[in-house]
Amino acid sequence: MRRKSGSLIPLEASICTAAADLAEVGIDEFHGYELAKRLAADDDRRLLTAHGTLYRALSRLENMGFLKSRREDARIAARENRPGRRFYKLTATGAAAAAGARATVPGGAPRRRRVVPV
């Protein structure tokens, strides 16, 4: 897919908006599965065809500077007997993209997004 440098496809814009919504309620870091559940609970579920789609989009957003990520401490994952997670955090650039995405919703009015507890 060809696009202008710095422009976002709908899934990427939804990820930035969801991350901004999480930050507004005090959740600064999130992992991919948590985000997938939140997107599926919202109107953006049609954008999420598979978890691989989400993780590729998260990687692109990190490469473009919209997100930062870090690996979870392996001891925590081992103690909980599960694979390690990668945690993501919205950058200032990502927050600006989320604000822009909210402002350009079809119909003129910003969409109201609900934050669903995990």
Helices and strands as residue ranges (DSSP letters): H 10-24, E 29-31, H 32-41, G 43-47, H 51-64, E 67-71, H 74-79, E 86-90, H 92-103
